[in-house]
Amino acid sequence: MREKIRDTIDSLASDPELRGKPLGGDLQGYRSVRAGGQRYRIIYRVQRSIVTVAVVAAGIRKEGSREDIYSLAQRLVKLGLL
C-alpha cells in the first residue's frame, strides 16, 4: 500500500491541478486524490507561483470517524498547523 501511495504522490509532479478534486469548507484551497483504491486519500495544495506541491496529509477515508483523513486535515487547519 505504501508503494501505491508513494506512486500517487510522485504522479502529482505532473499537472497536479488536473488530478484529484478541489475541497471546500475548512479545506478550501486544498485538493484530494485517491490512492490505493477507494480507502486512501492524499490531501495536497498546489502553489502556482513557485511550482510546489505540498502533500499535507495521507490516510484512510472513514466517513464519520475521528480517524478519517478529512477530519484529521480539518483539525490541523483549525489549529493552524496547515
N, CA, C and O atoms as a Maestro MAE file, in Angstrom:
{
 s_m_m2io_version
 :::
 2.0.0
}

f_m_ct {
 s_m_title
 :::
 protein
 m_atom[328] {
  # First column is atom index #
  i_m_mmod_type
  r_m_x_coord
  r_m_y_coord
  r_m_z_coord
  i_m_residue_number
  s_m_chain_name
  s_m_pdb_residue_name
  s_m_pdb_atom_name
  i_m_atomic_number
  :::
  1 25 0.825 -1.180 0.000 1 A "MET " " N  " 7
  2 3 0.000 0.000 0.000 1 A "MET " " CA " 6
  3 2 0.878 1.257 0.000 1 A "MET " " C  " 6
  4 15 0.567 2.236 -0.677 1 A "MET " " O  " 8
  5 25 1.973 1.221 0.761 2 A "ARG " " N  " 7
  6 3 2.874 2.377 0.798 2 A "ARG " " CA " 6
  7 2 3.389 2.728 -0.594 2 A "ARG " " C  " 6
  8 15 3.497 3.902 -0.946 2 A "ARG " " O  " 8
  9 25 3.705 1.702 -1.381 3 A "GLU " " N  " 7
  10 3 4.213 1.944 -2.736 3 A "GLU " " CA " 6
  11 2 3.153 2.618 -3.600 3 A "GLU " " C  " 6
  12 15 3.471 3.517 -4.378 3 A "GLU " " O  " 8
  13 25 1.899 2.195 -3.471 4 A "LYS " " N  " 7
  14 3 0.823 2.805 -4.250 4 A "LYS " " CA " 6
  15 2 0.623 4.260 -3.849 4 A "LYS " " C  " 6
  16 15 0.420 5.120 -4.706 4 A "LYS " " O  " 8
  17 25 0.681 4.538 -2.548 5 A "ILE " " N  " 7
  18 3 0.548 5.917 -2.076 5 A "ILE " " CA " 6
  19 2 1.723 6.751 -2.574 5 A "ILE " " C  " 6
  20 15 1.537 7.875 -3.040 5 A "ILE " " O  " 8
  21 25 2.922 6.206 -2.475 6 A "ARG " " N  " 7
  22 3 4.113 6.919 -2.956 6 A "ARG " " CA " 6
  23 2 4.028 7.185 -4.458 6 A "ARG " " C  " 6
  24 15 4.371 8.275 -4.915 6 A "ARG " " O  " 8
  25 25 3.576 6.199 -5.222 7 A "ASP " " N  " 7
  26 3 3.429 6.372 -6.672 7 A "ASP " " CA " 6
  27 2 2.426 7.476 -6.998 7 A "ASP " " C  " 6
  28 15 2.639 8.267 -7.917 7 A "ASP " " O  " 8
  29 25 1.336 7.523 -6.242 8 A "THR " " N  " 7
  30 3 0.335 8.575 -6.465 8 A "THR " " CA " 6
  31 2 0.916 9.941 -6.130 8 A "THR " " C  " 6
  32 15 0.692 10.904 -6.864 8 A "THR " " O  " 8
  33 25 1.659 10.036 -5.035 9 A "ILE " " N  " 7
  34 3 2.309 11.307 -4.675 9 A "ILE " " CA " 6
  35 2 3.297 11.705 -5.759 9 A "ILE " " C  " 6
  36 15 3.335 12.869 -6.158 9 A "ILE " " O  " 8
  37 25 4.090 10.769 -6.240 10 A "ASP " " N  " 7
  38 3 5.057 11.057 -7.306 10 A "ASP " " CA " 6
  39 2 4.364 11.547 -8.574 10 A "ASP " " C  " 6
  40 15 4.894 12.397 -9.290 10 A "ASP " " O  " 8
  41 25 3.177 11.008 -8.848 11 A "SER " " N  " 7
  42 3 2.455 11.406 -10.065 11 A "SER " " CA " 6
  43 2 1.957 12.851 -9.995 11 A "SER " " C  " 6
  44 15 1.625 13.443 -11.023 11 A "SER " " O  " 8
  45 25 1.904 13.417 -8.795 12 A "LEU " " N  " 7
  46 3 1.470 14.813 -8.644 12 A "LEU " " CA " 6
  47 2 2.493 15.800 -9.192 12 A "LEU " " C  " 6
  48 15 2.194 16.986 -9.331 12 A "LEU " " O  " 8
  49 25 3.681 15.332 -9.500 13 A "ALA " " N  " 7
  50 3 4.715 16.198 -10.068 13 A "ALA " " CA " 6
  51 2 4.309 16.700 -11.449 13 A "ALA " " C  " 6
  52 15 4.800 17.731 -11.908 13 A "ALA " " O  " 8
  53 25 3.419 15.977 -12.107 14 A "SER " " N  " 7
  54 3 2.960 16.352 -13.444 14 A "SER " " CA " 6
  55 2 1.488 16.776 -13.384 14 A "SER " " C  " 6
  56 15 0.618 15.953 -13.101 14 A "SER " " O  " 8
  57 25 1.212 18.032 -13.645 15 A "ASP " " N  " 7
  58 3 -0.148 18.583 -13.698 15 A "ASP " " CA " 6
  59 2 -0.979 18.292 -12.444 15 A "ASP " " C  " 6
  60 15 -2.046 17.688 -12.556 15 A "ASP " " O  " 8
  61 25 -0.531 18.696 -11.272 16 A "PRO " " N  " 7
  62 3 -1.267 18.403 -10.042 16 A "PRO " " CA " 6
  63 2 -2.646 19.055 -9.996 16 A "PRO " " C  " 6
  64 15 -3.544 18.566 -9.311 16 A "PRO " " O  " 8
  65 25 -2.815 20.162 -10.728 17 A "GLU " " N  " 7
  66 3 -4.112 20.842 -10.723 17 A "GLU " " CA " 6
  67 2 -5.169 20.078 -11.508 17 A "GLU " " C  " 6
  68 15 -6.363 20.331 -11.349 17 A "GLU " " O  " 8
  69 25 -4.743 19.147 -12.352 18 A "LEU " " N  " 7
  70 3 -5.680 18.350 -13.133 18 A "LEU " " CA " 6
  71 2 -6.047 17.044 -12.435 18 A "LEU " " C  " 6
  72 15 -6.938 16.326 -12.888 18 A "LEU " " O  " 8
  73 25 -5.375 16.741 -11.353 19 A "ARG " " N  " 7
  74 3 -5.607 15.493 -10.614 19 A "ARG " " CA " 6
  75 2 -6.493 15.772 -9.406 19 A "ARG " " C  " 6
  76 15 -6.560 16.902 -8.924 19 A "ARG " " O  " 8
  77 25 -7.152 14.765 -8.935 20 A "GLY " " N  " 7
  78 3 -7.952 14.894 -7.725 20 A "GLY " " CA " 6
  79 2 -9.098 15.863 -7.888 20 A "GLY " " C  " 6
  80 15 -9.509 16.192 -9.001 20 A "GLY " " O  " 8
  81 25 -9.611 16.318 -6.746 21 A "LYS " " N  " 7
  82 3 -10.729 17.257 -6.773 21 A "LYS " " CA " 6
  83 2 -10.490 18.352 -5.745 21 A "LYS " " C  " 6
  84 15 -9.852 18.118 -4.718 21 A "LYS " " O  " 8
  85 25 -11.000 19.544 -6.022 22 A "PRO " " N  " 7
  86 3 -10.862 20.630 -5.053 22 A "PRO " " CA " 6
  87 2 -11.763 20.371 -3.842 22 A "PRO " " C  " 6
  88 15 -12.860 19.827 -3.976 22 A "PRO " " O  " 8
  89 25 -11.292 20.762 -2.679 23 A "LEU " " N  " 7
  90 3 -12.053 20.587 -1.449 23 A "LEU " " CA " 6
  91 2 -12.658 21.926 -1.026 23 A "LEU " " C  " 6
  92 15 -12.205 22.985 -1.462 23 A "LEU " " O  " 8
  93 25 -13.666 21.871 -0.189 24 A "GLY " " N  " 7
  94 3 -14.328 23.085 0.277 24 A "GLY " " CA " 6
  95 2 -14.281 23.198 1.783 24 A "GLY " " C  " 6
  96 15 -13.569 22.454 2.455 24 A "GLY " " O  " 8
  97 25 -15.041 24.130 2.299 25 A "GLY " " N  " 7
  98 3 -15.123 24.336 3.746 25 A "GLY " " CA " 6
  99 2 -13.778 24.707 4.334 25 A "GLY " " C  " 6
  100 15 -13.054 25.526 3.767 25 A "GLY " " O  " 8
  101 25 -13.438 24.112 5.465 26 A "ASP " " N  " 7
  102 3 -12.163 24.381 6.134 26 A "ASP " " CA " 6
  103 2 -10.968 23.997 5.275 26 A "ASP " " C  " 6
  104 15 -9.859 24.479 5.504 26 A "ASP " " O  " 8
  105 25 -11.185 23.131 4.285 27 A "LEU " " N  " 7
  106 3 -10.093 22.663 3.436 27 A "LEU " " CA " 6
  107 2 -10.072 23.369 2.073 27 A "LEU " " C  " 6
  108 15 -9.478 22.870 1.117 27 A "LEU " " O  " 8
  109 25 -10.727 24.537 1.996 28 A "GLN " " N  " 7
  110 3 -10.710 25.347 0.773 28 A "GLN " " CA " 6
  111 2 -9.260 25.636 0.382 28 A "GLN " " C  " 6
  112 15 -8.458 26.019 1.235 28 A "GLN " " O  " 8
  113 25 -8.918 25.460 -0.883 29 A "GLY " " N  " 7
  114 3 -7.560 25.680 -1.356 29 A "GLY " " CA " 6
  115 2 -6.725 24.409 -1.426 29 A "GLY " " C  " 6
  116 15 -5.616 24.415 -1.961 29 A "GLY " " O  " 8
  117 25 -7.257 23.327 -0.890 30 A "TYR " " N  " 7
  118 3 -6.581 22.032 -0.936 30 A "TYR " " CA " 6
  119 2 -7.294 21.145 -1.954 30 A "TYR " " C  " 6
  120 15 -8.431 21.413 -2.340 30 A "TYR " " O  " 8
  121 25 -6.614 20.094 -2.377 31 A "ARG " " N  " 7
  122 3 -7.181 19.114 -3.310 31 A "ARG " " CA " 6
  123 2 -7.017 17.728 -2.702 31 A "ARG " " C  " 6
  124 15 -6.192 17.522 -1.811 31 A "ARG " " O  " 8
  125 25 -7.812 16.777 -3.194 32 A "SER " " N  " 7
  126 3 -7.758 15.402 -2.705 32 A "SER " " CA " 6
  127 2 -7.700 14.453 -3.890 32 A "SER " " C  " 6
  128 15 -8.426 14.620 -4.870 32 A "SER " " O  " 8
  129 25 -6.831 13.457 -3.790 33 A "VAL " " N  " 7
  130 3 -6.725 12.432 -4.833 33 A "VAL " " CA " 6
  131 2 -6.756 11.061 -4.156 33 A "VAL " " C  " 6
  132 15 -6.218 10.885 -3.063 33 A "VAL " " O  " 8
  133 25 -7.386 10.105 -4.812 34 A "ARG " " N  " 7
  134 3 -7.454 8.740 -4.279 34 A "ARG " " CA " 6
  135 2 -6.121 8.039 -4.487 34 A "ARG " " C  " 6
  136 15 -5.416 8.281 -5.467 34 A "ARG " " O  " 8
  137 25 -5.794 7.171 -3.551 35 A "ALA " " N  " 7
  138 3 -4.563 6.378 -3.650 35 A "ALA " " CA " 6
  139 2 -4.852 4.988 -3.114 35 A "ALA " " C  " 6
  140 15 -5.523 4.841 -2.093 35 A "ALA " " O  " 8
  141 25 -4.358 3.981 -3.786 36 A "GLY " " N  " 7
  142 3 -4.523 2.613 -3.299 36 A "GLY " " CA " 6
  143 2 -5.971 2.175 -3.260 36 A "GLY " " C  " 6
  144 15 -6.398 1.538 -2.297 36 A "GLY " " O  " 8
  145 25 -6.731 2.506 -4.287 37 A "GLY " " N  " 7
  146 3 -8.143 2.128 -4.321 37 A "GLY " " CA " 6
  147 2 -9.013 3.214 -3.731 37 A "GLY " " C  " 6
  148 15 -8.691 4.398 -3.830 37 A "GLY " " O  " 8
  149 25 -10.109 2.821 -3.122 38 A "GLN " " N  " 7
  150 3 -11.100 3.769 -2.617 38 A "GLN " " CA " 6
  151 2 -10.835 4.244 -1.192 38 A "GLN " " C  " 6
  152 15 -11.390 5.266 -0.787 38 A "GLN " " O  " 8
  153 25 -10.026 3.558 -0.433 39 A "ARG " " N  " 7
  154 3 -9.904 3.845 1.002 39 A "ARG " " CA " 6
  155 2 -8.968 4.986 1.357 39 A "ARG " " C  " 6
  156 15 -9.227 5.708 2.319 39 A "ARG " " O  " 8
  157 25 -7.907 5.165 0.622 40 A "TYR " " N  " 7
  158 3 -6.898 6.144 0.998 40 A "TYR " " CA " 6
  159 2 -7.038 7.422 0.186 40 A "TYR " " C  " 6
  160 15 -7.409 7.384 -0.987 40 A "TYR " " O  " 8
  161 25 -6.738 8.551 0.815 41 A "ARG " " N  " 7
  162 3 -6.757 9.839 0.146 41 A "ARG " " CA " 6
  163 2 -5.465 10.575 0.462 41 A "ARG " " C  " 6
  164 15 -4.886 10.417 1.537 41 A "ARG " " O  " 8
  165 25 -5.032 11.371 -0.484 42 A "ILE " " N  " 7
  166 3 -3.889 12.255 -0.297 42 A "ILE " " CA " 6
  167 2 -4.432 13.667 -0.435 42 A "ILE " " C  " 6
  168 15 -5.048 14.001 -1.447 42 A "ILE " " O  " 8
  169 25 -4.213 14.482 0.553 43 A "ILE " " N  " 7
  170 3 -4.666 15.869 0.533 43 A "ILE " " CA " 6
  171 2 -3.446 16.732 0.276 43 A "ILE " " C  " 6
  172 15 -2.421 16.591 0.942 43 A "ILE " " O  " 8
  173 25 -3.565 17.632 -0.699 44 A "TYR " " N  " 7
  174 3 -2.411 18.443 -1.082 44 A "TYR " " CA " 6
  175 2 -2.853 19.832 -1.529 44 A "TYR " " C  " 6
  176 15 -4.031 20.072 -1.795 44 A "TYR " " O  " 8
  177 25 -1.889 20.732 -1.603 45 A "ARG " " N  " 7
  178 3 -2.125 22.095 -2.062 45 A "ARG " " CA " 6
  179 2 -1.097 22.421 -3.124 45 A "ARG " " C  " 6
  180 15 0.074 22.064 -2.993 45 A "ARG " " O  " 8
  181 25 -1.524 23.093 -4.170 46 A "VAL " " N  " 7
  182 3 -0.639 23.484 -5.259 46 A "VAL " " CA " 6
  183 2 -0.351 24.979 -5.112 46 A "VAL " " C  " 6
  184 15 -1.273 25.788 -5.008 46 A "VAL " " O  " 8
  185 25 0.926 25.335 -5.105 47 A "GLN " " N  " 7
  186 3 1.342 26.734 -5.054 47 A "GLN " " CA " 6
  187 2 1.894 27.085 -6.426 47 A "GLN " " C  " 6
  188 15 3.009 26.695 -6.771 47 A "GLN " " O  " 8
  189 25 1.124 27.811 -7.198 48 A "ARG " " N  " 7
  190 3 1.475 28.107 -8.590 48 A "ARG " " CA " 6
  191 2 2.711 28.984 -8.723 48 A "ARG " " C  " 6
  192 15 3.522 28.767 -9.623 48 A "ARG " " O  " 8
  193 25 2.869 29.954 -7.861 49 A "SER " " N  " 7
  194 3 3.945 30.924 -8.025 49 A "SER " " CA " 6
  195 2 5.334 30.296 -7.972 49 A "SER " " C  " 6
  196 15 6.256 30.769 -8.636 49 A "SER " " O  " 8
  197 25 5.485 29.247 -7.194 50 A "ILE " " N  " 7
  198 3 6.802 28.620 -7.076 50 A "ILE " " CA " 6
  199 2 6.784 27.162 -7.528 50 A "ILE " " C  " 6
  200 15 7.754 26.435 -7.317 50 A "ILE " " O  " 8
  201 25 5.697 26.736 -8.143 51 A "VAL " " N  " 7
  202 3 5.517 25.383 -8.658 51 A "VAL " " CA " 6
  203 2 5.914 24.344 -7.605 51 A "VAL " " C  " 6
  204 15 6.854 23.570 -7.791 51 A "VAL " " O  " 8
  205 25 5.186 24.351 -6.519 52 A "THR " " N  " 7
  206 3 5.411 23.415 -5.426 52 A "THR " " CA " 6
  207 2 4.114 22.692 -5.112 52 A "THR " " C  " 6
  208 15 3.052 23.311 -5.027 52 A "THR " " O  " 8
  209 25 4.203 21.392 -4.942 53 A "VAL " " N  " 7
  210 3 3.061 20.605 -4.484 53 A "VAL " " CA " 6
  211 2 3.401 20.136 -3.081 53 A "VAL " " C  " 6
  212 15 4.360 19.390 -2.884 53 A "VAL " " O  " 8
  213 25 2.614 20.574 -2.107 54 A "ALA " " N  " 7
  214 3 2.854 20.193 -0.721 54 A "ALA " " CA " 6
  215 2 1.804 19.181 -0.286 54 A "ALA " " C  " 6
  216 15 0.630 19.523 -0.145 54 A "ALA " " O  " 8
  217 25 2.219 17.943 -0.074 55 A "VAL " " N  " 7
  218 3 1.305 16.922 0.439 55 A "VAL " " CA " 6
  219 2 1.182 17.175 1.931 55 A "VAL " " C  " 6
  220 15 2.178 17.154 2.654 55 A "VAL " " O  " 8
  221 25 -0.042 17.416 2.396 56 A "VAL " " N  " 7
  222 3 -0.237 17.770 3.794 56 A "VAL " " CA " 6
  223 2 -0.821 16.639 4.625 56 A "VAL " " C  " 6
  224 15 -0.731 16.661 5.853 56 A "VAL " " O  " 8
  225 25 -1.420 15.648 3.966 57 A "ALA " " N  " 7
  226 3 -1.978 14.523 4.708 57 A "ALA " " CA " 6
  227 2 -2.234 13.359 3.756 57 A "ALA " " C  " 6
  228 15 -2.537 13.556 2.579 57 A "ALA " " O  " 8
  229 25 -2.110 12.157 4.278 58 A "ALA " " N  " 7
  230 3 -2.447 10.957 3.528 58 A "ALA " " CA " 6
  231 2 -2.969 9.938 4.526 58 A "ALA " " C  " 6
  232 15 -2.351 9.708 5.565 58 A "ALA " " O  " 8
  233 25 -4.095 9.331 4.218 59 A "GLY " " N  " 7
  234 3 -4.641 8.354 5.156 59 A "GLY " " CA " 6
  235 2 -5.926 7.745 4.645 59 A "GLY " " C  " 6
  236 15 -6.319 7.946 3.496 59 A "GLY " " O  " 8
  237 25 -6.568 7.002 5.515 60 A "ILE " " N  " 7
  238 3 -7.773 6.256 5.172 60 A "ILE " " CA " 6
  239 2 -9.004 7.143 5.233 60 A "ILE " " C  " 6
  240 15 -9.145 7.981 6.124 60 A "ILE " " O  " 8
  241 25 -9.889 6.943 4.272 61 A "ARG " " N  " 7
  242 3 -11.179 7.625 4.247 61 A "ARG " " CA " 6
  243 2 -12.154 6.779 5.048 61 A "ARG " " C  " 6
  244 15 -12.547 5.699 4.606 61 A "ARG " " O  " 8
  245 25 -12.554 7.267 6.243 62 A "LYS " " N  " 7
  246 3 -13.512 6.571 7.115 62 A "LYS " " CA " 6
  247 2 -14.567 7.590 7.511 62 A "LYS " " C  " 6
  248 15 -14.495 8.176 8.592 62 A "LYS " " O  " 8
  249 25 -15.534 7.800 6.652 63 A "GLU " " N  " 7
  250 3 -16.546 8.823 6.884 63 A "GLU " " CA " 6
  251 2 -17.205 8.653 8.250 63 A "GLU " " C  " 6
  252 15 -17.645 7.559 8.603 63 A "GLU " " O  " 8
  253 25 -17.268 9.742 9.012 64 A "GLY " " N  " 7
  254 3 -17.891 9.714 10.331 64 A "GLY " " CA " 6
  255 2 -16.953 9.335 11.459 64 A "GLY " " C  " 6
  256 15 -17.349 9.385 12.624 64 A "GLY " " O  " 8
  257 25 -15.729 8.959 11.152 65 A "SER " " N  " 7
  258 3 -14.760 8.552 12.169 65 A "SER " " CA " 6
  259 2 -13.773 9.679 12.453 65 A "SER " " C  " 6
  260 15 -13.442 10.455 11.556 65 A "SER " " O  " 8
  261 25 -13.302 9.772 13.694 66 A "ARG " " N  " 7
  262 3 -12.264 10.752 14.029 66 A "ARG " " CA " 6
  263 2 -10.965 10.445 13.294 66 A "ARG " " C  " 6
  264 15 -10.123 11.329 13.138 66 A "ARG " " O  " 8
  265 25 -10.792 9.211 12.842 67 A "GLU " " N  " 7
  266 3 -9.584 8.804 12.134 67 A "GLU " " CA " 6
  267 2 -9.662 9.096 10.638 67 A "GLU " " C  " 6
  268 15 -8.692 8.864 9.915 67 A "GLU " " O  " 8
  269 25 -10.802 9.602 10.162 68 A "ASP " " N  " 7
  270 3 -10.975 9.945 8.750 68 A "ASP " " CA " 6
  271 2 -9.948 11.004 8.354 68 A "ASP " " C  " 6
  272 15 -9.735 11.966 9.092 68 A "ASP " " O  " 8
  273 25 -9.313 10.834 7.197 69 A "ILE " " N  " 7
  274 3 -8.245 11.741 6.779 69 A "ILE " " CA " 6
  275 2 -8.743 13.173 6.629 69 A "ILE " " C  " 6
  276 15 -8.003 14.114 6.915 69 A "ILE " " O  " 8
  277 25 -9.992 13.353 6.184 70 A "TYR " " N  " 7
  278 3 -10.532 14.706 6.046 70 A "TYR " " CA " 6
  279 2 -10.749 15.343 7.422 70 A "TYR " " C  " 6
  280 15 -10.485 16.532 7.601 70 A "TYR " " O  " 8
  281 25 -11.226 14.565 8.388 71 A "SER " " N  " 7
  282 3 -11.403 15.074 9.747 71 A "SER " " CA " 6
  283 2 -10.068 15.491 10.344 71 A "SER " " C  " 6
  284 15 -9.960 16.540 10.978 71 A "SER " " O  " 8
  285 25 -9.060 14.666 10.136 72 A "LEU " " N  " 7
  286 3 -7.727 14.983 10.636 72 A "LEU " " CA " 6
  287 2 -7.203 16.275 9.999 72 A "LEU " " C  " 6
  288 15 -6.678 17.144 10.694 72 A "LEU " " O  " 8
  289 25 -7.348 16.397 8.685 73 A "ALA " " N  " 7
  290 3 -6.861 17.592 7.993 73 A "ALA " " CA " 6
  291 2 -7.606 18.838 8.466 73 A "ALA " " C  " 6
  292 15 -6.995 19.894 8.631 73 A "ALA " " O  " 8
  293 25 -8.913 18.730 8.685 74 A "GLN " " N  " 7
  294 3 -9.680 19.874 9.176 74 A "GLN " " CA " 6
  295 2 -9.206 20.308 10.555 74 A "GLN " " C  " 6
  296 15 -9.111 21.505 10.828 74 A "GLN " " O  " 8
  297 25 -8.907 19.346 11.430 75 A "ARG " " N  " 7
  298 3 -8.403 19.689 12.764 75 A "ARG " " CA " 6
  299 2 -7.059 20.399 12.662 75 A "ARG " " C  " 6
  300 15 -6.807 21.359 13.390 75 A "ARG " " O  " 8
  301 25 -6.192 19.930 11.760 76 A "LEU " " N  " 7
  302 3 -4.878 20.559 11.578 76 A "LEU " " CA " 6
  303 2 -5.017 21.990 11.054 76 A "LEU " " C  " 6
  304 15 -4.276 22.882 11.467 76 A "LEU " " O  " 8
  305 25 -5.970 22.204 10.141 77 A "VAL " " N  " 7
  306 3 -6.213 23.560 9.622 77 A "VAL " " CA " 6
  307 2 -6.704 24.462 10.740 77 A "VAL " " C  " 6
  308 15 -6.213 25.582 10.884 77 A "VAL " " O  " 8
  309 25 -7.666 24.001 11.539 78 A "LYS " " N  " 7
  310 3 -8.209 24.799 12.636 78 A "LYS " " CA " 6
  311 2 -7.142 25.157 13.667 78 A "LYS " " C  " 6
  312 15 -7.190 26.223 14.281 78 A "LYS " " O  " 8
  313 25 -6.179 24.252 13.849 79 A "LEU " " N  " 7
  314 3 -5.099 24.513 14.804 79 A "LEU " " CA " 6
  315 2 -3.982 25.378 14.192 79 A "LEU " " C  " 6
  316 15 -3.034 25.755 14.881 79 A "LEU " " O  " 8
  317 25 -4.104 25.680 12.916 80 A "GLY " " N  " 7
  318 3 -3.092 26.499 12.235 80 A "GLY " " CA " 6
  319 2 -1.846 25.739 11.887 80 A "GLY " " C  " 6
  320 15 -0.803 26.345 11.644 80 A "GLY " " O  " 8
  321 25 -1.923 24.412 11.855 81 A "LEU " " N  " 7
  322 3 -0.750 23.593 11.554 81 A "LEU " " CA " 6
  323 2 -0.594 23.314 10.067 81 A "LEU " " C  " 6
  324 15 0.435 22.792 9.637 81 A "LEU " " O  " 8
  325 25 -1.612 23.659 9.277 82 A "LEU " " N  " 7
  326 3 -1.526 23.511 7.811 82 A "LEU " " CA " 6
  327 2 -1.639 24.869 7.179 82 A "LEU " " C  " 6
  328 15 -1.592 24.987 5.955 82 A "LEU " " O  " 8
  :::
 }
 m_bond[327] {
  # First column is bond index #
  i_m_from
  i_m_to
  i_m_order
  :::
  1 1 2 1
  2 2 3 1
  3 3 4 2
  4 3 5 1
  5 5 6 1
  6 6 7 1
  7 7 8 2
  8 7 9 1
  9 9 10 1
  10 10 11 1
  11 11 12 2
  12 11 13 1
  13 13 14 1
  14 14 15 1
  15 15 16 2
  16 15 17 1
  17 17 18 1
  18 18 19 1
  19 19 20 2
  20 19 21 1
  21 21 22 1
  22 22 23 1
  23 23 24 2
  24 23 25 1
  25 25 26 1
  26 26 27 1
  27 27 28 2
  28 27 29 1
  29 29 30 1
  30 30 31 1
  31 31 32 2
  32 31 33 1
  33 33 34 1
  34 34 35 1
  35 35 36 2
  36 35 37 1
  37 37 38 1
  38 38 39 1
  39 39 40 2
  40 39 41 1
  41 41 42 1
  42 42 43 1
  43 43 44 2
  44 43 45 1
  45 45 46 1
  46 46 47 1
  47 47 48 2
  48 47 49 1
  49 49 50 1
  50 50 51 1
  51 51 52 2
  52 51 53 1
  53 53 54 1
  54 54 55 1
  55 55 56 2
  56 55 57 1
  57 57 58 1
  58 58 59 1
  59 59 60 2
  60 59 61 1
  61 61 62 1
  62 62 63 1
  63 63 64 2
  64 63 65 1
  65 65 66 1
  66 66 67 1
  67 67 68 2
  68 67 69 1
  69 69 70 1
  70 70 71 1
  71 71 72 2
  72 71 73 1
  73 73 74 1
  74 74 75 1
  75 75 76 2
  76 75 77 1
  77 77 78 1
  78 78 79 1
  79 79 80 2
  80 79 81 1
  81 81 82 1
  82 82 83 1
  83 83 84 2
  84 83 85 1
  85 85 86 1
  86 86 87 1
  87 87 88 2
  88 87 89 1
  89 89 90 1
  90 90 91 1
  91 91 92 2
  92 91 93 1
  93 93 94 1
  94 94 95 1
  95 95 96 2
  96 95 97 1
  97 97 98 1
  98 98 99 1
  99 99 100 2
  100 99 101 1
  101 101 102 1
  102 102 103 1
  103 103 104 2
  104 103 105 1
  105 105 106 1
  106 106 107 1
  107 107 108 2
  108 107 109 1
  109 109 110 1
  110 110 111 1
  111 111 112 2
  112 111 113 1
  113 113 114 1
  114 114 115 1
  115 115 116 2
  116 115 117 1
  117 117 118 1
  118 118 119 1
  119 119 120 2
  120 119 121 1
  121 121 122 1
  122 122 123 1
  123 123 124 2
  124 123 125 1
  125 125 126 1
  126 126 127 1
  127 127 128 2
  128 127 129 1
  129 129 130 1
  130 130 131 1
  131 131 132 2
  132 131 133 1
  133 133 134 1
  134 134 135 1
  135 135 136 2
  136 135 137 1
  137 137 138 1
  138 138 139 1
  139 139 140 2
  140 139 141 1
  141 141 142 1
  142 142 143 1
  143 143 144 2
  144 143 145 1
  145 145 146 1
  146 146 147 1
  147 147 148 2
  148 147 149 1
  149 149 150 1
  150 150 151 1
  151 151 152 2
  152 151 153 1
  153 153 154 1
  154 154 155 1
  155 155 156 2
  156 155 157 1
  157 157 158 1
  158 158 159 1
  159 159 160 2
  160 159 161 1
  161 161 162 1
  162 162 163 1
  163 163 164 2
  164 163 165 1
  165 165 166 1
  166 166 167 1
  167 167 168 2
  168 167 169 1
  169 169 170 1
  170 170 171 1
  171 171 172 2
  172 171 173 1
  173 173 174 1
  174 174 175 1
  175 175 176 2
  176 175 177 1
  177 177 178 1
  178 178 179 1
  179 179 180 2
  180 179 181 1
  181 181 182 1
  182 182 183 1
  183 183 184 2
  184 183 185 1
  185 185 186 1
  186 186 187 1
  187 187 188 2
  188 187 189 1
  189 189 190 1
  190 190 191 1
  191 191 192 2
  192 191 193 1
  193 193 194 1
  194 194 195 1
  195 195 196 2
  196 195 197 1
  197 197 198 1
  198 198 199 1
  199 199 200 2
  200 199 201 1
  201 201 202 1
  202 202 203 1
  203 203 204 2
  204 203 205 1
  205 205 206 1
  206 206 207 1
  207 207 208 2
  208 207 209 1
  209 209 210 1
  210 210 211 1
  211 211 212 2
  212 211 213 1
  213 213 214 1
  214 214 215 1
  215 215 216 2
  216 215 217 1
  217 217 218 1
  218 218 219 1
  219 219 220 2
  220 219 221 1
  221 221 222 1
  222 222 223 1
  223 223 224 2
  224 223 225 1
  225 225 226 1
  226 226 227 1
  227 227 228 2
  228 227 229 1
  229 229 230 1
  230 230 231 1
  231 231 232 2
  232 231 233 1
  233 233 234 1
  234 234 235 1
  235 235 236 2
  236 235 237 1
  237 237 238 1
  238 238 239 1
  239 239 240 2
  240 239 241 1
  241 241 242 1
  242 242 243 1
  243 243 244 2
  244 243 245 1
  245 245 246 1
  246 246 247 1
  247 247 248 2
  248 247 249 1
  249 249 250 1
  250 250 251 1
  251 251 252 2
  252 251 253 1
  253 253 254 1
  254 254 255 1
  255 255 256 2
  256 255 257 1
  257 257 258 1
  258 258 259 1
  259 259 260 2
  260 259 261 1
  261 261 262 1
  262 262 263 1
  263 263 264 2
  264 263 265 1
  265 265 266 1
  266 266 267 1
  267 267 268 2
  268 267 269 1
  269 269 270 1
  270 270 271 1
  271 271 272 2
  272 271 273 1
  273 273 274 1
  274 274 275 1
  275 275 276 2
  276 275 277 1
  277 277 278 1
  278 278 279 1
  279 279 280 2
  280 279 281 1
  281 281 282 1
  282 282 283 1
  283 283 284 2
  284 283 285 1
  285 285 286 1
  286 286 287 1
  287 287 288 2
  288 287 289 1
  289 289 290 1
  290 290 291 1
  291 291 292 2
  292 291 293 1
  293 293 294 1
  294 294 295 1
  295 295 296 2
  296 295 297 1
  297 297 298 1
  298 298 299 1
  299 299 300 2
  300 299 301 1
  301 301 302 1
  302 302 303 1
  303 303 304 2
  304 303 305 1
  305 305 306 1
  306 306 307 1
  307 307 308 2
  308 307 309 1
  309 309 310 1
  310 310 311 1
  311 311 312 2
  312 311 313 1
  313 313 314 1
  314 314 315 1
  315 315 316 2
  316 315 317 1
  317 317 318 1
  318 318 319 1
  319 319 320 2
  320 319 321 1
  321 321 322 1
  322 322 323 1
  323 323 324 2
  324 323 325 1
  325 325 326 1
  326 326 327 1
  327 327 328 2
  :::
 }
}
